[in-house]
Amino acid sequence: MSAVSMKKEAISAANNSDPSQEFFAIRDLHAYYGESYIVQGVNLDIKKGEILALLGRNGAGKTSTMRAIARLAEPEARAGEIWLEGQPLHTMKSYQAAQAGIQLVPEDRRIIPGMTVEENLILSQIAPNKGWSLEQIYAHFPRLAERRNQEGVTMSGGEQQMLAVARALARDVKLLLLDEPYEGLAPVIVKEIENIVYDIKERGITTIIVEQNAVAALRLSDRAVILDSGELVFSGSAKELLDNPELRNEYLAI
């Protein structure tokens, strides 16, 4: 299949129904860093409970799309619509989107220095709406329970990743955005993070995962989309992409 035909297929795959009636939908999203045009007309639908792999080479616009969904100041979304359960996220500030249920786990984790694991978790629940209790978090993240009184930034990279995910789950999360959750982690820790994501899926939490290790992300996911230079060039099942090495080689170089 040619790049042009794949692009047409990806664009037409977006649901043409009223986006405000979908669980989560993006329509014709355009976002910029200054005058740099990064996210170029992305359309996307996600069903409740799905895991979507958002893939592409470095610089394709993956993280920028996630940041735009979370309504961060950069990149600046200048056109398009973002809907979550009938709520127009595109009219919201980042804190309002978080209160509406968007929780971003950024690549750099952003664990707050000078605070223990438990203090990081408690701080995340100061504003409404609360999600998992500390007891639930420690039951699912026993390593965090062991280190609850340890300063968060002194833990290993894998443990900090667990804390970043747990901190998101401490909120009332409807759409979880995981940006490079395996970055810099040893294989044994990657497996632990994978198990956490599977557990999240079993609990019906809708998730978008951006991951350079595309095969690992696809094994977790129901569906996948590929961005290339800020544009959507593929939309389909995760299995379809796993079974198509030619397509992966063309757009992901794996």
FENZI-V490255 format. One record per pair of residues at least 12 apart in sequence whose C-alpha atoms are under 10 Angstrom apart, sorted by the first residue. I is the first residue (numbers start at 0). GAP is how many residues later the second one is. D is the distance in whole Angstrom. If there is no record, write none. Layout:
{{I | GAP | D} {I | GAP | D}}
//
This chain:
{{0 | 245 | 10} {0 | 246 | 9} {1 | 245 | 10} {2 | 230 | 7} {2 | 231 | 9} {2 | 244 | 9} {2 | 247 | 9} {2 | 248 | 9} {3 | 229 | 8} {4 | 228 | 9} {4 | 229 | 10} {5 | 226 | 9} {5 | 227 | 6} {5 | 228 | 6} {5 | 229 | 8} {5 | 241 | 10} {6 | 219 | 10} {6 | 220 | 10} {6 | 221 | 10} {6 | 224 | 8} {6 | 225 | 7} {6 | 226 | 4} {6 | 227 | 6} {6 | 228 | 9} {7 | 224 | 9} {7 | 225 | 8} {7 | 226 | 9} {7 | 227 | 10} {8 | 223 | 10} {8 | 224 | 8} {8 | 225 | 7} {8 | 226 | 7} {8 | 227 | 9} {9 | 32 | 10} {9 | 33 | 9} {9 | 34 | 9} {9 | 215 | 8} {9 | 216 | 9} {9 | 217 | 10} {9 | 221 | 10} {9 | 222 | 6} {9 | 223 | 6} {9 | 224 | 5} {9 | 225 | 5} {9 | 226 | 8} {10 | 17 | 10} {10 | 30 | 9} {10 | 31 | 8} {10 | 32 | 7} {10 | 33 | 9} {10 | 220 | 9} {10 | 221 | 7} {10 | 222 | 8} {10 | 223 | 8} {10 | 224 | 8} {11 | 31 | 9} {11 | 223 | 9} {12 | 30 | 9} {12 | 31 | 8} {12 | 32 | 9} {12 | 221 | 9} {12 | 222 | 7} {12 | 223 | 8} {13 | 12 | 9} {13 | 13 | 8} {13 | 28 | 9} {13 | 29 | 6} {13 | 30 | 6} {13 | 31 | 6} {13 | 32 | 10} {13 | 221 | 8} {14 | 12 | 9} {14 | 28 | 9} {14 | 29 | 8} {14 | 30 | 7} {14 | 31 | 10} {15 | 27 | 10} {15 | 29 | 10} {17 | 68 | 10} {18 | 25 | 10} {18 | 26 | 8} {18 | 62 | 8} {18 | 63 | 8} {18 | 64 | 7} {18 | 65 | 9} {18 | 66 | 9} {18 | 67 | 8} {18 | 68 | 10} {18 | 69 | 10} {19 | 61 | 9} {19 | 62 | 9} {19 | 63 | 6} {19 | 64 | 7} {19 | 65 | 7} {19 | 66 | 4} {19 | 67 | 7} {19 | 68 | 7} {20 | 62 | 8} {20 | 63 | 9} {20 | 64 | 7} {20 | 65 | 6} {20 | 66 | 9} {21 | 23 | 7} {21 | 24 | 8} {21 | 25 | 7} {21 | 26 | 9} {21 | 61 | 8} {21 | 62 | 7} {21 | 63 | 6} {21 | 64 | 7} {22 | 22 | 8} {22 | 23 | 7} {22 | 24 | 6} {22 | 25 | 6} {22 | 26 | 10} {22 | 60 | 8} {22 | 61 | 6} {22 | 62 | 5} {22 | 63 | 7} {22 | 64 | 10} {22 | 151 | 10} {22 | 152 | 10} {22 | 183 | 9} {23 | 20 | 8} {23 | 21 | 6} {23 | 22 | 5} {23 | 23 | 7} {23 | 24 | 8} {23 | 58 | 8} {23 | 59 | 5} {23 | 60 | 5} {23 | 61 | 6} {23 | 62 | 8} {23 | 63 | 9} {23 | 65 | 10} {23 | 150 | 10} {23 | 151 | 8} {23 | 182 | 9} {24 | 18 | 8} {24 | 19 | 6} {24 | 20 | 4} {24 | 21 | 6} {24 | 22 | 9} {24 | 44 | 10} {24 | 56 | 8} {24 | 57 | 6} {24 | 58 | 5} {24 | 59 | 7} {24 | 60 | 9} {24 | 61 | 9} {24 | 63 | 10} {24 | 64 | 10} {25 | 15 | 9} {25 | 16 | 7} {25 | 17 | 5} {25 | 18 | 5} {25 | 19 | 6} {25 | 20 | 9} {25 | 43 | 8} {25 | 54 | 7} {25 | 55 | 6} {25 | 56 | 5} {25 | 57 | 6} {25 | 58 | 9} {25 | 63 | 10} {25 | 64 | 9} {26 | 14 | 8} {26 | 15 | 7} {26 | 16 | 5} {26 | 17 | 7} {26 | 18 | 9} {26 | 52 | 9} {26 | 53 | 6} {26 | 54 | 5} {26 | 55 | 7} {26 | 56 | 9} {27 | 12 | 8} {27 | 13 | 4} {27 | 14 | 5} {27 | 15 | 5} {27 | 16 | 9} {27 | 51 | 7} {27 | 52 | 5} {27 | 53 | 7} {27 | 54 | 9} {28 | 12 | 5} {28 | 13 | 5} {28 | 14 | 7} {28 | 15 | 9} {28 | 36 | 9} {28 | 39 | 9} {28 | 40 | 9} {28 | 48 | 7} {28 | 49 | 8} {28 | 50 | 6} {28 | 51 | 4} {28 | 52 | 6} {28 | 53 | 8} {28 | 61 | 10} {28 | 202 | 10} {29 | 12 | 7} {29 | 13 | 10} {29 | 35 | 9} {29 | 38 | 9} {29 | 45 | 9} {29 | 46 | 8} {29 | 47 | 6} {29 | 48 | 6} {29 | 49 | 5} {29 | 50 | 6} {29 | 51 | 9} {29 | 200 | 9} {29 | 201 | 10} {30 | 30 | 10} {30 | 33 | 8} {30 | 34 | 8} {30 | 36 | 10} {30 | 37 | 7} {30 | 43 | 8} {30 | 44 | 6} {30 | 45 | 5} {30 | 46 | 4} {30 | 47 | 6} {30 | 48 | 7} {30 | 49 | 9} {30 | 199 | 9} {31 | 32 | 9} {31 | 36 | 10} {31 | 42 | 8} {31 | 43 | 5} {31 | 44 | 5} {31 | 45 | 7} {31 | 46 | 7} {31 | 47 | 10} {32 | 31 | 9} {32 | 40 | 10} {32 | 41 | 6} {32 | 42 | 5} {32 | 43 | 6} {32 | 44 | 9} {33 | 40 | 9} {33 | 41 | 8} {33 | 42 | 8} {34 | 41 | 10} {35 | 39 | 9} {36 | 24 | 10} {36 | 38 | 9} {36 | 39 | 10} {36 | 192 | 9} {36 | 193 | 8} {37 | 21 | 9} {37 | 22 | 8} {37 | 23 | 6} {37 | 24 | 9} {37 | 26 | 7} {37 | 27 | 9} {37 | 37 | 8} {37 | 38 | 10} {37 | 39 | 10} {37 | 191 | 7} {37 | 192 | 5} {37 | 193 | 9} {38 | 21 | 9} {38 | 22 | 6} {38 | 23 | 9} {38 | 24 | 10} {38 | 25 | 7} {38 | 26 | 6} {38 | 29 | 9} {38 | 36 | 9} {38 | 37 | 10} {38 | 38 | 8} {38 | 188 | 9} {38 | 189 | 10} {38 | 190 | 8} {38 | 191 | 4} {38 | 192 | 7} {38 | 193 | 9} {39 | 21 | 9} {39 | 25 | 10} {39 | 39 | 10} {39 | 187 | 10} {39 | 188 | 10} {39 | 189 | 8} {39 | 190 | 5} {39 | 191 | 5} {39 | 192 | 8} {40 | 38 | 9} {40 | 39 | 8} {40 | 189 | 8} {40 | 190 | 7} {40 | 191 | 8} {41 | 23 | 8} {41 | 38 | 9} {41 | 39 | 10} {41 | 185 | 9} {41 | 188 | 8} {41 | 189 | 6} {41 | 190 | 6} {41 | 191 | 10} {42 | 37 | 9} {42 | 38 | 9} {42 | 39 | 9} {42 | 188 | 9} {42 | 189 | 8} {43 | 38 | 9} {43 | 181 | 9} {43 | 188 | 9} {43 | 191 | 9} {44 | 37 | 10} {44 | 38 | 9} {45 | 38 | 10} {45 | 129 | 10} {45 | 160 | 8} {45 | 161 | 9} {45 | 162 | 9} {45 | 177 | 9} {46 | 159 | 8} {46 | 160 | 10} {47 | 37 | 9} {47 | 126 | 9} {47 | 127 | 9} {47 | 156 | 7} {47 | 157 | 8} {47 | 158 | 6} {47 | 159 | 9} {48 | 125 | 9} {48 | 126 | 9} {48 | 151 | 9} {48 | 152 | 7} {48 | 153 | 8} {48 | 154 | 8} {48 | 155 | 4} {48 | 156 | 5} {48 | 157 | 4} {48 | 158 | 7} {48 | 173 | 10} {49 | 125 | 10} {49 | 151 | 7} {49 | 154 | 8} {49 | 155 | 8} {49 | 156 | 5} {49 | 157 | 6} {49 | 158 | 8} {49 | 171 | 8} {49 | 172 | 6} {49 | 173 | 8} {50 | 124 | 10} {50 | 125 | 9} {50 | 126 | 10} {50 | 146 | 9} {50 | 147 | 10} {50 | 149 | 10} {50 | 150 | 7} {50 | 153 | 9} {50 | 154 | 8} {50 | 155 | 6} {50 | 156 | 5} {50 | 157 | 6} {50 | 158 | 7} {50 | 166 | 9} {50 | 167 | 9} {50 | 169 | 7} {50 | 170 | 5} {50 | 171 | 5} {50 | 172 | 7} {50 | 173 | 9} {50 | 187 | 10} {51 | 125 | 10} {51 | 154 | 8} {51 | 155 | 6} {51 | 156 | 5} {51 | 157 | 6} {51 | 158 | 9} {51 | 165 | 9} {51 | 166 | 8} {51 | 168 | 9} {51 | 169 | 5} {51 | 170 | 6} {51 | 171 | 5} {51 | 172 | 5} {51 | 173 | 8} {51 | 184 | 10} {51 | 185 | 9} {51 | 186 | 8} {52 | 125 | 10} {52 | 154 | 9} {52 | 155 | 6} {52 | 156 | 5} {52 | 157 | 6} {52 | 158 | 8} {52 | 161 | 8} {52 | 162 | 10} {52 | 163 | 10} {52 | 164 | 6} {52 | 165 | 6} {52 | 166 | 9} {52 | 167 | 8} {52 | 168 | 6} {52 | 169 | 8} {52 | 170 | 6} {52 | 171 | 5} {52 | 172 | 6} {52 | 173 | 8} {52 | 184 | 10} {52 | 185 | 8} {53 | 12 | 9} {53 | 124 | 10} {53 | 125 | 9} {53 | 154 | 7} {53 | 155 | 6} {53 | 156 | 5} {53 | 157 | 7} {53 | 158 | 10} {53 | 160 | 9} {53 | 163 | 9} {53 | 164 | 9} {53 | 167 | 10} {53 | 169 | 9} {53 | 170 | 6} {53 | 171 | 5} {53 | 172 | 6} {53 | 173 | 7} {53 | 178 | 10} {53 | 181 | 10} {54 | 154 | 8} {54 | 155 | 6} {54 | 156 | 7} {54 | 157 | 7} {54 | 158 | 9} {54 | 159 | 7} {54 | 162 | 9} {54 | 163 | 9} {54 | 169 | 7} {54 | 170 | 6} {54 | 171 | 5} {54 | 172 | 6} {54 | 173 | 9} {54 | 177 | 10} {54 | 179 | 10} {54 | 193 | 10} {54 | 196 | 9} {54 | 197 | 8} {55 | 154 | 9} {55 | 155 | 9} {55 | 156 | 8} {55 | 158 | 8} {55 | 169 | 8} {55 | 170 | 5} {55 | 171 | 5} {55 | 172 | 6} {55 | 173 | 9} {55 | 174 | 9} {55 | 176 | 10} {55 | 177 | 10} {55 | 178 | 10} {55 | 192 | 9} {55 | 195 | 6} {55 | 196 | 6} {55 | 197 | 9} {56 | 154 | 10} {56 | 155 | 8} {56 | 157 | 10} {56 | 169 | 9} {56 | 170 | 8} {56 | 171 | 7} {56 | 172 | 9} {56 | 194 | 7} {56 | 195 | 5} {56 | 196 | 8} {56 | 197 | 10} {57 | 154 | 8} {57 | 170 | 9} {57 | 171 | 9} {57 | 194 | 9} {58 | 168 | 9} {58 | 169 | 8} {58 | 170 | 7} {58 | 171 | 8} {59 | 166 | 9} {59 | 167 | 6} {59 | 168 | 5} {59 | 169 | 5} {59 | 170 | 5} {59 | 171 | 8} {59 | 172 | 10} {59 | 191 | 10} {60 | 165 | 10} {60 | 166 | 7} {60 | 167 | 7} {60 | 168 | 7} {60 | 169 | 5} {60 | 170 | 8} {60 | 171 | 10} {61 | 117 | 9} {61 | 147 | 10} {61 | 148 | 7} {61 | 149 | 9} {61 | 164 | 9} {61 | 165 | 7} {61 | 166 | 9} {61 | 167 | 10} {61 | 168 | 8} {61 | 169 | 10} {62 | 12 | 10} {62 | 43 | 9} {62 | 44 | 9} {62 | 114 | 10} {62 | 115 | 10} {62 | 116 | 7} {62 | 117 | 9} {62 | 146 | 10} {62 | 147 | 7} {62 | 148 | 10} {63 | 12 | 9} {63 | 13 | 10} {63 | 166 | 9} {64 | 12 | 9} {64 | 145 | 10} {64 | 162 | 10} {64 | 165 | 8} {65 | 38 | 8} {65 | 39 | 10} {65 | 40 | 9} {65 | 111 | 7} {65 | 112 | 9} {65 | 113 | 8} {65 | 142 | 8} {65 | 143 | 9} {65 | 144 | 8} {66 | 27 | 9} {66 | 37 | 8} {66 | 39 | 9} {66 | 110 | 9} {66 | 112 | 10} {67 | 14 | 9} {67 | 21 | 10} {67 | 22 | 9} {67 | 26 | 9} {68 | 12 | 10} {68 | 13 | 7} {68 | 14 | 9} {68 | 15 | 10} {68 | 20 | 8} {68 | 21 | 8} {68 | 25 | 9} {68 | 28 | 9} {68 | 33 | 8} {68 | 34 | 10} {68 | 35 | 9} {68 | 106 | 10} {68 | 108 | 9} {69 | 12 | 10} {69 | 19 | 8} {69 | 20 | 9} {69 | 22 | 9} {69 | 23 | 9} {69 | 24 | 6} {69 | 25 | 9} {69 | 26 | 9} {69 | 27 | 6} {69 | 28 | 7} {69 | 31 | 10} {69 | 32 | 6} {69 | 33 | 7} {69 | 34 | 7} {69 | 105 | 10} {69 | 106 | 10} {69 | 107 | 8} {70 | 18 | 8} {70 | 19 | 7} {70 | 20 | 9} {70 | 21 | 7} {70 | 22 | 6} {70 | 23 | 5} {70 | 24 | 8} {70 | 25 | 9} {70 | 26 | 7} {70 | 27 | 9} {70 | 31 | 9} {71 | 20 | 10} {71 | 21 | 7} {71 | 22 | 5} {71 | 23 | 9} {71 | 25 | 9} {72 | 20 | 8} {72 | 21 | 8} {76 | 13 | 8} {77 | 12 | 10} {83 | 13 | 9} {83 | 16 | 8} {83 | 17 | 8} {83 | 18 | 9} {83 | 90 | 8} {83 | 91 | 8} {84 | 15 | 9} {84 | 16 | 10} {84 | 89 | 9} {86 | 13 | 8} {87 | 12 | 10} {88 | 13 | 9} {94 | 32 | 10} {97 | 29 | 10} {97 | 30 | 9} {97 | 31 | 9} {97 | 70 | 10} {97 | 73 | 8} {97 | 74 | 9} {97 | 75 | 8} {97 | 76 | 9} {97 | 77 | 10} {98 | 28 | 8} {98 | 29 | 6} {98 | 30 | 6} {98 | 31 | 9} {98 | 72 | 8} {98 | 73 | 8} {98 | 74 | 9} {98 | 75 | 10} {99 | 28 | 10} {99 | 29 | 8} {99 | 72 | 8} {99 | 73 | 8} {99 | 74 | 8} {99 | 75 | 9} {100 | 28 | 8} {100 | 30 | 10} {100 | 67 | 10} {100 | 70 | 8} {100 | 71 | 6} {100 | 72 | 5} {100 | 73 | 5} {100 | 74 | 6} {100 | 75 | 8} {101 | 66 | 9} {101 | 69 | 9} {101 | 70 | 9} {101 | 71 | 6} {101 | 72 | 6} {101 | 73 | 5} {101 | 74 | 6} {101 | 75 | 8} {101 | 105 | 10} {102 | 62 | 9} {102 | 64 | 9} {102 | 65 | 6} {102 | 66 | 8} {102 | 67 | 10} {102 | 68 | 8} {102 | 69 | 9} {102 | 70 | 6} {102 | 71 | 8} {102 | 72 | 6} {102 | 73 | 5} {102 | 74 | 6} {102 | 75 | 9} {102 | 104 | 10} {103 | 60 | 9} {103 | 61 | 9} {103 | 63 | 10} {103 | 64 | 7} {103 | 69 | 10} {103 | 71 | 9} {103 | 72 | 6} {103 | 73 | 5} {103 | 74 | 6} {103 | 75 | 8} {103 | 104 | 10} {104 | 56 | 9} {104 | 58 | 10} {104 | 59 | 6} {104 | 60 | 6} {104 | 61 | 9} {104 | 62 | 9} {104 | 63 | 7} {104 | 64 | 10} {104 | 71 | 8} {104 | 72 | 6} {104 | 73 | 5} {104 | 74 | 6} {104 | 75 | 9} {104 | 76 | 8} {104 | 104 | 10} {105 | 55 | 10} {105 | 58 | 8} {105 | 59 | 9} {105 | 71 | 8} {105 | 72 | 7} {105 | 73 | 5} {105 | 74 | 8} {105 | 75 | 8} {105 | 104 | 10} {106 | 54 | 9} {106 | 57 | 10} {106 | 71 | 8} {106 | 72 | 5} {106 | 73 | 5} {106 | 74 | 7} {106 | 75 | 9} {106 | 76 | 7} {106 | 103 | 9} {106 | 104 | 10} {107 | 49 | 10} {107 | 52 | 10} {107 | 53 | 9} {107 | 56 | 9} {107 | 71 | 9} {107 | 72 | 9} {107 | 73 | 9} {107 | 75 | 9} {108 | 44 | 10} {108 | 48 | 9} {108 | 51 | 7} {108 | 52 | 6} {108 | 53 | 9} {108 | 54 | 8} {108 | 55 | 6} {108 | 56 | 9} {108 | 69 | 10} {108 | 70 | 9} {108 | 71 | 10} {108 | 72 | 9} {109 | 42 | 10} {109 | 43 | 9} {109 | 50 | 9} {109 | 51 | 10} {109 | 53 | 10} {109 | 54 | 8} {110 | 40 | 9} {110 | 41 | 6} {110 | 42 | 6} {110 | 43 | 10} {110 | 49 | 7} {110 | 50 | 9} {110 | 52 | 8} {110 | 53 | 7} {110 | 56 | 9} {111 | 39 | 9} {111 | 40 | 7} {111 | 41 | 7} {112 | 38 | 7} {112 | 39 | 7} {112 | 40 | 6} {112 | 41 | 9} {113 | 36 | 10} {113 | 37 | 6} {113 | 38 | 8} {113 | 39 | 8} {113 | 40 | 10} {114 | 34 | 9} {114 | 35 | 8} {114 | 36 | 5} {114 | 37 | 6} {114 | 38 | 8} {115 | 31 | 8} {115 | 32 | 7} {115 | 33 | 5} {115 | 34 | 5} {115 | 35 | 4} {115 | 36 | 5} {115 | 37 | 8} {115 | 38 | 9} {116 | 27 | 7} {116 | 28 | 9} {116 | 29 | 10} {116 | 30 | 7} {116 | 31 | 5} {116 | 32 | 6} {116 | 33 | 6} {116 | 34 | 6} {116 | 35 | 5} {116 | 36 | 9} {116 | 37 | 10} {116 | 38 | 9} {116 | 42 | 10} {116 | 43 | 9} {116 | 46 | 7} {116 | 47 | 10} {116 | 50 | 9} {117 | 16 | 8} {117 | 20 | 10} {117 | 26 | 8} {117 | 27 | 8} {117 | 29 | 8} {117 | 30 | 5} {117 | 31 | 7} {117 | 32 | 8} {117 | 33 | 9} {117 | 34 | 9} {117 | 45 | 9} {117 | 49 | 10} {118 | 29 | 8} {118 | 30 | 8} {118 | 31 | 10} {118 | 32 | 9} {118 | 33 | 9} {119 | 28 | 10} {119 | 31 | 9} {119 | 32 | 7} {119 | 43 | 8} {119 | 44 | 9} {119 | 46 | 10} {119 | 47 | 7} {120 | 12 | 9} {120 | 13 | 8} {120 | 16 | 9} {120 | 27 | 9} {120 | 42 | 8} {120 | 43 | 9} {120 | 45 | 8} {120 | 46 | 5} {120 | 47 | 9} {120 | 48 | 9} {120 | 49 | 7} {120 | 50 | 9} {121 | 12 | 8} {121 | 45 | 9} {121 | 48 | 8} {122 | 44 | 9} {122 | 47 | 10} {123 | 42 | 10} {123 | 43 | 6} {123 | 44 | 8} {123 | 45 | 9} {123 | 46 | 7} {123 | 47 | 7} {124 | 42 | 9} {124 | 43 | 10} {124 | 44 | 10} {124 | 45 | 6} {124 | 46 | 6} {124 | 47 | 9} {125 | 45 | 10} {126 | 44 | 9} {127 | 43 | 8} {127 | 44 | 8} {128 | 41 | 9} {128 | 42 | 6} {128 | 43 | 5} {128 | 44 | 9} {129 | 38 | 10} {129 | 39 | 9} {129 | 40 | 6} {129 | 41 | 5} {129 | 42 | 5} {129 | 43 | 9} {130 | 36 | 9} {130 | 37 | 8} {130 | 38 | 6} {130 | 39 | 5} {130 | 40 | 4} {130 | 41 | 4} {130 | 42 | 7} {130 | 43 | 10} {131 | 34 | 9} {131 | 35 | 9} {131 | 36 | 9} {131 | 37 | 6} {131 | 38 | 5} {131 | 39 | 7} {131 | 40 | 7} {131 | 41 | 9} {132 | 36 | 9} {132 | 37 | 7} {132 | 38 | 9} {133 | 32 | 9} {133 | 33 | 10} {133 | 36 | 8} {135 | 30 | 10} {135 | 33 | 10} {135 | 34 | 9} {136 | 26 | 9} {136 | 28 | 10} {136 | 29 | 6} {136 | 30 | 9} {136 | 32 | 8} {136 | 33 | 8} {137 | 28 | 9} {139 | 26 | 9} {139 | 56 | 8} {139 | 59 | 9} {140 | 18 | 9} {140 | 21 | 7} {140 | 22 | 8} {140 | 24 | 10} {140 | 25 | 8} {140 | 51 | 10} {140 | 55 | 8} {142 | 16 | 7} {142 | 19 | 9} {142 | 20 | 10} {143 | 15 | 7} {143 | 16 | 9} {143 | 18 | 8} {143 | 19 | 7} {143 | 22 | 9} {146 | 12 | 9} {151 | 12 | 10} {155 | 29 | 9} {156 | 25 | 10} {156 | 26 | 9} {156 | 27 | 8} {156 | 28 | 7} {156 | 29 | 9} {156 | 32 | 9} {157 | 23 | 9} {157 | 24 | 8} {157 | 25 | 9} {157 | 26 | 9} {157 | 27 | 6} {157 | 28 | 8} {157 | 30 | 9} {157 | 31 | 6} {157 | 32 | 8} {157 | 34 | 9} {157 | 35 | 8} {158 | 26 | 10} {158 | 30 | 9} {158 | 34 | 10} {160 | 19 | 10} {160 | 20 | 7} {160 | 21 | 8} {160 | 22 | 9} {160 | 24 | 9} {160 | 28 | 10} {160 | 29 | 10} {160 | 32 | 8} {161 | 19 | 9} {161 | 27 | 10} {161 | 30 | 9} {161 | 31 | 7} {161 | 34 | 8} {163 | 14 | 10} {163 | 17 | 9} {164 | 12 | 10} {164 | 13 | 8} {164 | 16 | 9} {164 | 28 | 9} {164 | 31 | 9} {164 | 32 | 9} {165 | 30 | 10} {168 | 31 | 9} {168 | 36 | 10} {172 | 32 | 7} {172 | 33 | 9} {172 | 34 | 10} {173 | 30 | 9} {173 | 31 | 6} {173 | 32 | 6} {173 | 33 | 8} {174 | 30 | 7} {174 | 31 | 5} {174 | 32 | 6} {174 | 33 | 8} {175 | 24 | 9} {175 | 29 | 7} {175 | 30 | 6} {175 | 31 | 5} {175 | 32 | 6} {175 | 33 | 8} {176 | 29 | 9} {176 | 30 | 6} {176 | 31 | 5} {176 | 32 | 6} {176 | 33 | 8} {177 | 19 | 10} {177 | 29 | 7} {177 | 30 | 6} {177 | 31 | 5} {177 | 32 | 6} {177 | 33 | 8} {178 | 29 | 8} {178 | 30 | 6} {178 | 31 | 5} {178 | 32 | 7} {178 | 33 | 9} {179 | 29 | 7} {179 | 30 | 5} {179 | 31 | 5} {179 | 32 | 7} {179 | 33 | 8} {179 | 37 | 10} {180 | 12 | 8} {180 | 13 | 9} {180 | 16 | 10} {180 | 28 | 8} {180 | 29 | 8} {180 | 30 | 7} {180 | 31 | 9} {180 | 32 | 10} {180 | 36 | 10} {181 | 12 | 9} {181 | 28 | 10} {181 | 29 | 7} {181 | 30 | 8} {181 | 31 | 8} {181 | 34 | 9} {181 | 35 | 9} {182 | 28 | 8} {182 | 29 | 8} {182 | 30 | 9} {189 | 26 | 9} {190 | 25 | 10} {193 | 22 | 9} {193 | 23 | 9} {193 | 25 | 10} {193 | 26 | 8} {194 | 25 | 10} {196 | 12 | 10} {196 | 23 | 8} {196 | 24 | 10} {197 | 22 | 7} {197 | 23 | 9} {200 | 19 | 9} {200 | 20 | 9} {206 | 14 | 9} {207 | 13 | 9} {207 | 15 | 10} {207 | 16 | 9} {208 | 12 | 8} {208 | 15 | 9} {211 | 40 | 9} {211 | 42 | 10} {212 | 39 | 10} {212 | 41 | 9} {213 | 27 | 10} {213 | 28 | 9} {213 | 34 | 9} {213 | 38 | 8} {213 | 39 | 10} {213 | 40 | 8} {214 | 23 | 9} {214 | 26 | 9} {214 | 27 | 7} {214 | 33 | 9} {214 | 39 | 8} {215 | 26 | 10} {216 | 21 | 9} {217 | 19 | 9} {217 | 20 | 5} {217 | 21 | 7} {217 | 22 | 10} {217 | 23 | 8} {217 | 24 | 7} {218 | 19 | 7} {218 | 20 | 8} {218 | 23 | 8} {219 | 18 | 9} {220 | 16 | 8} {220 | 17 | 6} {220 | 18 | 9} {221 | 14 | 9} {221 | 15 | 6} {221 | 16 | 6} {221 | 17 | 8} {222 | 12 | 8} {222 | 13 | 6} {222 | 14 | 4} {222 | 15 | 4} {222 | 16 | 8} {222 | 17 | 9} {222 | 18 | 9} {223 | 12 | 6} {223 | 13 | 6} {223 | 14 | 5} {223 | 15 | 9} {223 | 16 | 9} {223 | 17 | 7} {223 | 18 | 10} {224 | 12 | 8} {224 | 13 | 9} {224 | 16 | 9} {225 | 15 | 10} {225 | 22 | 9} {225 | 25 | 7} {225 | 26 | 8} {226 | 24 | 8} {226 | 25 | 10} {227 | 23 | 7} {227 | 24 | 9} {232 | 18 | 9} {233 | 13 | 9} {233 | 17 | 9}}
//
